[in-house]
Amino acid sequence: EVQLVESGGGLVQPGGSLRLSCAASGFTFSSYCMGWFRQAPGKEREGVAAVNSHGSTTYGDSVKGRFTISKDNVKNTLYLQMNSLKPEDTALYICAATYCRIDWRPLMRQNQYDNWGQGTQVTVSS
């Protein structure tokens, strides 16, 4: 069974940094597209960053230049490095996975994924 377990969330001051991890099991990690989404009260769930099976990445407009997605195929772990954090980054951050053909671009829509973690809370506040 596919399992995704996020960690690394917490409370951080504006301008600070945080690295999230998503430990994956139950599937061939290198053959999957992976992504990070976030959900904040009163806002739609949005795609934050995504990576395909080749390592190509894409980012939401609000985080470009500040966040970096990466994956370790040996450790079966997805990461999200978050720098220059802002209060509006406060949200539940959720990782997602789906089988990905070799020629697919990174996936940034919720309905493109069929496996989800439970999320880790990130709060940016002074």
Disulfide bonds with the S-S distance in Angstrom:
Cys22-Cys95 2.01
Cys33-Cys100 1.85
